[in-house]
Structure formats: structure tokens, C-alpha cells
């Protein structure tokens, strides 16, 4: 395997591990940020999310059929891809740490933005 192919394989692996981590825990992050009632995918998932309530605050990521949540998820994956595949000589461990950190940072910032703009905590 050439050096370029080896780098591409390592970076792809870094991205896939980070993306799997974000995918597995995304719904848990939703509940962490909003205390909305979402549970792990292997549990009740969004069955107990407050989006199903007739009144009261409703989860910003689940509003409008989950469009905001899908946007956040896509952006998290995009940031992880940028970190994993960016040019440079950073090693796989540094790339992985940054790609894993991109999930709570990007999701947390957008959770704050969507929570504030929808008046969720009012």
C-alpha cells in the first residue's frame, strides 16, 4: 500500500469510528441538552420525547419532523470529516480525539442556538 493510500485508510477509519460514536449517542445528546425524554436507540428512543406532549416545551431538534436534528447530525458528521481528512501530518490519535470532540462541541453549540431561538427554556 502506498503512503497516500495508507493515510487515506487511516483517515477513513478515524472518520468511521467518530461517526459511529456520534450516531450511537446522538439521541442521548438530545436528552442531555434538552432533558426532553429521549432515550438510547436500543431503549425507547424518542417515544418519551416531549415533542409528543400536547403542551409545554417541545424538543427543538424534533420540531418540524426532526429537520433541526437532522441538520445538527449532518453538521456533526461534516465537522468530523473535516477533522479526519484535513491535510497535515497529525497522527491518527490526535485526529480521532478531535473528531470525537467535534460531536459534543458542534452539537452543543447548535443545541444552544436552537434552544434559544425556539424559546425552549423560556
MILOPA-953597 format. One record per residue: z, x, y of N, C-alpha, C, O, CB in turn; residue in three letters. Coordinates in pm, whole numbers, m for minus. Atoms other than C-alpha are relative to their C-alpha. Glycine has a CB too. Example, Ala and Ser with C-alpha at 12.3 -4.5 7.8 and 13.67 -1.06 7.14 Angstrom:
[rec [0; 89; m119]; [780; 1230; m450]; [0; 90; 120]; [66; 194; 118]; [125; m99; 3]; ALA]
[rec [m6; m82; m119]; [714; 1367; m106]; [73; m77; 109]; [90; m26; 220]; [m142; 41; 46]; SER]
//
This chain:
[rec [0; 85; m116]; [0; 0; 0]; [0; 91; 123]; [75; 188; 130]; [123; m98; m1]; UNK]
[rec [7; m80; m121]; [m89; 138; 339]; [124; m24; 85]; [197; m121; 65]; [m128; m33; 80]; UNK]
[rec [m114; 13; m89]; [171; 190; 608]; [m6; m130; 80]; [96; m196; 100]; [7; 120; 95]; UNK]
[rec [17; 124; m76]; [28; m100; 810]; [30; m123; m88]; [96; m217; m44]; [m143; m10; 56]; UNK]
[rec [m26; 111; 93]; [36; m331; 507]; [148; m8; m35]; [202; m117; m51]; [m85; 15; m127]; UNK]
[rec [m143; m4; 30]; [390; m221; 428]; [81; m60; 115]; [173; m139; 92]; [45; 145; m27]; UNK]
[rec [m67; 57; m116]; [504; m302; 783]; [m20; m150; 7]; [74; m225; 36]; [m50; 66; 129]; UNK]
[rec [29; 143; m4]; [335; m640; 768]; [79; m74; m107]; [130; m183; m82]; [m151; m25; m19]; UNK]
[rec [m75; 64; 108]; [501; m719; 435]; [148; m10; 35]; [211; m113; 12]; [m18; 78; m132]; UNK]
[rec [m141; 1; m40]; [846; m624; 566]; [24; m103; 109]; [120; m179; 103]; [45; 140; 48]; UNK]
[rec [m16; 94; m111]; [799; m824; 885]; [m17; m144; m46]; [51; m234; 4]; [m100; 32; 111]; UNK]
[rec [16; 134; 56]; [676; m1123; 689]; [126; m42; m74]; [171; m156; m63]; [m122; m6; m94]; UNK]
[rec [m125; 28; 71]; [983; m1101; 468]; [114; m33; 95]; [191; m126; 72]; [39; 118; m87]; UNK]
[rec [m103; 25; m101]; [1210; m1082; 772]; [m17; m141; 57]; [80; m216; 68]; [m6; 105; 114]; UNK]
[rec [24; 133; m56]; [1046; m1390; 921]; [34; m109; m101]; [98; m208; m65]; [m147; m13; 44]; UNK]
[rec [m25; 104; 100]; [1064; m1587; 596]; [149; m20; m27]; [194; m134; m44]; [m70; 35; m130]; UNK]
[rec [m145; 13; 21]; [1434; m1512; 546]; [63; m71; 120]; [144; m162; 102]; [66; 140; m21]; UNK]
[rec [m56; 62; m121]; [1517; m1603; 908]; [m41; m147; 10]; [42; m232; 45]; [m46; 76; 126]; UNK]
[rec [47; 138; m5]; [1304; m1919; 893]; [69; m86; m105]; [99; m203; m79]; [m152; m5; m19]; UNK]
[rec [m71; 74; 105]; [1467; m2025; 566]; [144; m30; 44]; [194; m140; 22]; [1; 80; m133]; UNK]
[rec [m136; 17; m52]; [1810; m1975; 724]; [3; m113; 103]; [89; m202; 96]; [52; 132; 63]; UNK]
[rec [6; 103; m104]; [1715; m2187; 1026]; [m32; m138; m62]; [26; m239; m22]; [m105; 37; 106]; UNK]
[rec [39; 127; 63]; [1554; m2454; 807]; [116; m61; m77]; [138; m182; m71]; [m118; 22; m95]; UNK]
[rec [m111; 47; 81]; [1855; m2479; 579]; [113; m56; 86]; [176; m155; 49]; [53; 112; m88]; UNK]
[rec [m116; 36; m82]; [2110; m2508; 860]; [m33; m78; 127]; [57; m104; 207]; [74; 122; 36]; UNK]
[rec [38; 66; m125]; [1914; m2688; 1132]; [76; m130; 23]; [124; m153; 134]; [m148; m27; 0]; UNK]
[rec [m68; 128; m18]; [2070; m3028; 1074]; [149; 20; 23]; [213; m59; 92]; [m22; m91; m122]; UNK]
[rec [m140; m32; m25]; [2415; m2869; 1065]; [21; 43; 146]; [123; 14; 206]; [48; 111; m97]; UNK]
[rec [m6; m41; m140]; [2343; m2715; 1405]; [m3; m123; 90]; [67; m127; 191]; [m117; 94; 35]; UNK]
[rec [6; 125; m75]; [2256; m3062; 1534]; [140; m59; 12]; [183; m96; 122]; [m97; m101; m67]; UNK]
[rec [m135; 55; m2]; [2602; m3184; 1438]; [97; 93; 73]; [188; 45; 140]; [48; m26; m142]; UNK]
[rec [m86; m95; m70]; [2767; m2866; 1568]; [m11; m19; 152]; [90; m21; 222]; [m37; 145; m38]; UNK]
[rec [21; 13; m144]; [2613; m2912; 1913]; [39; m138; 53]; [92; m148; 163]; [m144; 28; 32]; UNK]
[rec [m18; 136; m51]; [2643; m3290; 1941]; [110; m81; m70]; [141; m192; m25]; [m130; m73; m13]; UNK]
[rec [m97; 77; 79]; [2909; m3397; 1686]; [m52; m142; m25]; [20; m240; m7]; [137; m5; 74]; UNK]
[rec [70; 127; 13]; [2662; m3673; 1607]; [17; m66; m137]; [m18; m183; m153]; [m146; 20; 28]; UNK]
[rec [m19; 57; 133]; [2749; m3724; 1241]; [m98; 50; m103]; [m87; 15; m221]; [m10; m146; 8]; UNK]
[rec [95; m57; 97]; [2459; m3536; 1081]; [75; 88; m99]; [176; 150; m65]; [m111; 81; 71]; UNK]
[rec [m59; m81; 106]; [2544; m3363; 754]; [m108; 88; m60]; [m225; 79; m24]; [66; m89; m109]; UNK]
[rec [94; m92; 65]; [2382; m3098; 538]; [m111; m78; m70]; [m94; m193; m109]; [74; 89; m100]; UNK]
[rec [116; 62; 66]; [2041; m3171; 385]; [37; m52; m138]; [m11; m157; m180]; [m116; 99; m11]; UNK]
[rec [m35; 37; 136]; [2198; m3188; 40]; [112; m105; m2]; [153; m151; m109]; [42; 124; m80]; UNK]
[rec [m99; 107; m12]; [2458; m3438; 169]; [m69; m127; 46]; [m168; m171; m13]; [113; 40; 98]; UNK]
[rec [55; 125; m51]; [2387; m3747; 369]; [m108; 23; 106]; [m170; m73; 152]; [110; m86; 58]; UNK]
[rec [100; m37; m102]; [2156; m3562; 615]; [27; m80; 128]; [138; m73; 181]; [m146; m28; m52]; UNK]
[rec [m17; 73; m126]; [2104; m3787; 920]; [46; m145; m20]; [44; m225; 73]; [m131; 1; 78]; UNK]
[rec [m39; 137; 30]; [2231; m4102; 750]; [115; m48; 89]; [122; m166; 123]; [38; m12; m147]; UNK]
[rec [m115; 39; m81]; [2552; m4098; 957]; [m14; 44; 146]; [83; 39; 222]; [127; 59; m58]; UNK]
[rec [24; m43; m137]; [2395; m3970; 1280]; [20; m119; 95]; [m12; m233; 61]; [m144; 58; 16]; UNK]
[rec [m25; 108; m95]; [2495; m4168; 1588]; [m128; m61; 57]; [m121; m157; 134]; [86; 51; 113]; UNK]
[rec [127; 60; m41]; [2126; m4237; 1651]; [m14; m141; m59]; [m87; m225; m6]; [m119; 88; m43]; UNK]
[rec [7; 130; 67]; [2177; m4533; 1416]; [97; m102; 60]; [93; m220; 24]; [29; 17; m148]; UNK]
[rec [m96; 92; m63]; [2456; m4683; 1630]; [m71; m88; 102]; [m168; m46; 166]; [114; 79; 68]; UNK]
[rec [60; 94; m95]; [2374; m4985; 1842]; [30; 40; 145]; [m49; 11; 235]; [51; m141; m26]; UNK]
[rec [m36; m40; m136]; [2553; m4839; 2145]; [69; 136; m4]; [90; 195; m110]; [92; m105; 68]; UNK]
[rec [m68; m129; m10]; [2723; m4527; 2269]; [m99; 115; 12]; [m220; 93; 20]; [89; 21; m120]; UNK]
[rec [93; m112; m10]; [2581; m4179; 2293]; [m87; 9; m124]; [m44; m21; m236]; [78; 133; 21]; UNK]
[rec [94; m12; 112]; [2277; m4117; 2079]; [m57; 140; 1]; [m100; 190; 105]; [m114; m108; 9]; UNK]
[rec [39; m140; 17]; [2180; m3775; 1949]; [m132; 31; 71]; [m235; m29; 39]; [m11; 33; m149]; UNK]
[rec [123; m33; m74]; [1927; m3617; 2189]; [m112; 54; m89]; [m230; 31; m59]; [31; 102; 106]; UNK]
[rec [106; m54; 86]; [1742; m3439; 1907]; [m65; m109; m84]; [m179; m94; m128]; [57; 109; m91]; UNK]
[rec [55; 107; 85]; [1694; m3763; 1716]; [m67; m111; 81]; [m136; m196; 23]; [111; m60; m84]; UNK]
[rec [65; 100; m84]; [1580; m3974; 2013]; [m152; 8; m18]; [m206; 112; m55]; [38; 20; 147]; UNK]
[rec [147; 5; 4]; [1215; m4080; 2017]; [m56; 47; m134]; [m156; 119; m139]; [m59; 84; 112]; UNK]
[rec [50; m36; 133]; [1174; m4037; 1645]; [18; 147; m35]; [m50; 198; m125]; [m144; m35; m10]; UNK]
[rec [m27; m140; 31]; [1308; m3683; 1648]; [m94; 100; 67]; [m99; 216; 28]; [m8; 20; m146]; UNK]
[rec [97; m90; m66]; [1045; m3538; 1882]; [71; 123; 58]; [21; 234; 42]; [m75; m76; 112]; UNK]
[rec [m71; m114; m58]; [1300; m3320; 2064]; [49; 94; m109]; [39; 216; m95]; [119; m48; 85]; UNK]
[rec [m47; m83; 112]; [1450; m3198; 1737]; [m113; 80; m61]; [m96; 197; m94]; [64; m87; m106]; UNK]
[rec [116; m72; 53]; [1105; m3109; 1607]; [m46; 109; 95]; [m86; 217; 51]; [m115; m97; m28]; UNK]
[rec [35; m102; m99]; [1031; m2925; 1931]; [95; 118; m9]; [52; 234; m8]; [3; m60; 142]; UNK]
[rec [m101; m106; 10]; [1356; m2728; 1903]; [m24; 82; m127]; [m23; 205; m122]; [143; m59; m1]; UNK]
[rec [24; m69; 127]; [1286; m2644; 1539]; [m124; 89; 9]; [m121; 205; m33]; [m16; m102; m115]; UNK]
[rec [123; m79; m16]; [933; m2528; 1619]; [20; 120; 91]; [m31; 228; 64]; [m111; m87; 54]; UNK]
[rec [m26; m110; m93]; [1053; m2318; 1911]; [87; 107; m66]; [62; 226; m47]; [68; m52; 127]; UNK]
[rec [m83; m96; 72]; [1322; m2156; 1697]; [m87; 85; m93]; [m75; 208; m95]; [111; m72; m82]; UNK]
[rec [88; m75; 90]; [1059; m2060; 1438]; [m94; 92; 77]; [m122; 203; 33]; [m81; m96; m86]; UNK]
[rec [89; m83; m81]; [828; m1930; 1711]; [73; 123; 52]; [19; 233; 49]; [m57; m81; 118]; UNK]
[rec [m78; m114; m48]; [1102; m1710; 1858]; [30; 95; m115]; [21; 217; m99]; [132; m48; 66]; UNK]
[rec [m25; m86; 116]; [1190; m1583; 1512]; [m126; 78; m38]; [m117; 195; m74]; [47; m84; m120]; UNK]
[rec [126; m69; 31]; [823; m1498; 1452]; [m27; 111; 99]; [m69; 221; 61]; [m117; m99; m1]; UNK]
[rec [20; m104; m102]; [801; m1309; 1780]; [90; 119; m28]; [46; 234; m22]; [29; m55; 142]; UNK]
[rec [m95; m108; 29]; [1111; m1109; 1691]; [m42; 76; m126]; [m38; 199; m128]; [142; m57; m17]; UNK]
[rec [35; m65; 127]; [994; m1039; 1336]; [m128; 81; 10]; [m137; 189; m49]; [m14; m103; m109]; UNK]
[rec [131; m63; 0]; [636; m945; 1419]; [m31; 82; 125]; [m140; 138; 136]; [m104; m104; m15]; UNK]
[rec [29; m74; m123]; [668; m780; 1760]; [m29; 146; m32]; [27; 203; m125]; [116; m11; 99]; UNK]
[rec [31; m142; 21]; [520; m432; 1786]; [124; 85; 26]; [216; 44; 97]; [m116; 44; 91]; UNK]
[rec [m112; m91; m20]; [755; m140; 1776]; [49; 55; m132]; [5; 14; m240]; [114; m69; 73]; UNK]
[rec [m49; m67; 119]; [943; 73; 1535]; [138; m47; m45]; [202; 19; m126]; [5; 148; 23]; UNK]
[rec [m130; 52; 42]; [1256; m139; 1498]; [m1; m20; m152]; [m99; m69; m208]; [34; m133; 73]; UNK]
[rec [m11; 15; 145]; [1374; m137; 1138]; [18; m144; m42]; [41; m232; 40]; [115; 83; m52]; UNK]
[rec [m8; 136; 52]; [1390; m439; 914]; [136; m63; 26]; [144; m183; 51]; [m30; m1; m148]; UNK]
[rec [m134; 55; m18]; [1767; m479; 951]; [21; m49; 144]; [79; m156; 165]; [105; 105; m37]; UNK]
[rec [m10; 41; m140]; [1753; m491; 1331]; [m85; m124; 26]; [m42; m217; 93]; [m42; 115; 95]; UNK]
[rec [87; 117; m15]; [1458; m733; 1318]; [64; m124; m62]; [60; m233; m3]; [m137; 26; m63]; UNK]
[rec [m62; 114; 67]; [1642; m954; 1071]; [120; m51; 79]; [136; m172; 96]; [43; 40; m142]; UNK]
[rec [m118; 41; m78]; [1963; m956; 1276]; [m43; m77; 125]; [15; m180; 159]; [85; 123; 39]; UNK]
[rec [47; 68; m121]; [1771; m1050; 1591]; [m67; m134; m32]; [m49; m231; 41]; [m99; 89; 75]; UNK]
[rec [66; 125; 39]; [1563; m1314; 1411]; [103; m105; m42]; [87; m223; m11]; [m100; 25; m114]; UNK]
[rec [m106; 93; 37]; [1876; m1470; 1262]; [75; m49; 124]; [110; m166; 134]; [98; 65; m99]; UNK]
[rec [m70; 36; m123]; [2047; m1465; 1603]; [m84; m92; 88]; [m29; m169; 167]; [38; 125; 77]; UNK]
[rec [88; 84; m81]; [1745; m1633; 1760]; [24; m148; m28]; [7; m232; 62]; [m147; 34; m27]; UNK]
[rec [m23; 140; 36]; [1832; m1955; 1576]; [112; m63; 84]; [86; m159; 155]; [33; m12; m148]; UNK]
[rec [m103; 67; m79]; [2171; m2035; 1733]; [m19; 15; 151]; [19; m73; 227]; [136; 54; m38]; UNK]
[rec [19; m19; m144]; [2074; m1890; 2071]; [m104; m98; 54]; [m77; m171; 149]; [m43; 146; 29]; UNK]
[rec [106; 89; m48]; [1745; m2079; 2114]; [39; m147; m19]; [22; m228; 73]; [m133; 29; m75]; UNK]
[rec [m39; 139; 26]; [1875; m2399; 1952]; [115; m41; 91]; [117; m154; 141]; [41; m18; m148]; UNK]
[rec [m113; 32; m86]; [2198; m2382; 2152]; [m41; m23; 145]; [8; m116; 210]; [102; 110; m7]; UNK]
[rec [48; 19; m137]; [2020; m2340; 2484]; [m73; m132; 16]; [m53; m204; 114]; [m91; 116; 41]; UNK]
[rec [72; 127; m8]; [1789; m2631; 2412]; [92; m119; m24]; [69; m226; 32]; [m115; m2; m100]; UNK]
[rec [m98; 108; 20]; [2080; m2841; 2286]; [70; m31; 132]; [92; m147; 166]; [103; 37; m109]; UNK]
[rec [m63; 18; m130]; [2247; m2785; 2621]; [m95; m71; 97]; [m55; m166; 165]; [43; 136; 58]; UNK]
[rec [98; 61; m89]; [1930; m2872; 2813]; [m21; m147; m33]; [m14; m232; 55]; [m134; 75; m8]; UNK]
[rec [25; 139; 38]; [1860; m3189; 2615]; [126; m85; 11]; [117; m203; 45]; [m54; m7; m142]; UNK]
[rec [m124; 75; m16]; [2226; m3292; 2614]; [25; m38; 145]; [67; m150; 175]; [118; 80; m54]; UNK]
[rec [m20; 27; m143]; [2246; m3262; 2991]; [m105; m95; 56]; [m72; m188; 130]; [m3; 129; 79]; UNK]
[rec [105; 83; m57]; [1909; m3419; 3068]; [0; m143; m52]; [m52; m234; 14]; [m133; 61; m28]; UNK]
[rec [m8; 137; 51]; [1975; m3721; 2848]; [133; m66; 32]; [153; m183; 0]; [m23; m2; m150]; UNK]
[rec [m131; 55; m32]; [2330; m3768; 2975]; [88; m21; m122]; [176; m107; m120]; [m16; m129; 72]; UNK]
[rec [m71; 19; 126]; [2468; m3731; 2624]; [150; 11; 17]; [224; m65; m45]; [m48; 101; m102]; UNK]
[rec [m144; m22; m14]; [2808; m3606; 2734]; [60; m75; 119]; [175; m49; 155]; [28; 147; 16]; UNK]
[rec [m52; 75; m116]; [2846; m3846; 3028]; [98; m106; m42]; [151; m178; 43]; [m115; m65; 78]; UNK]
//
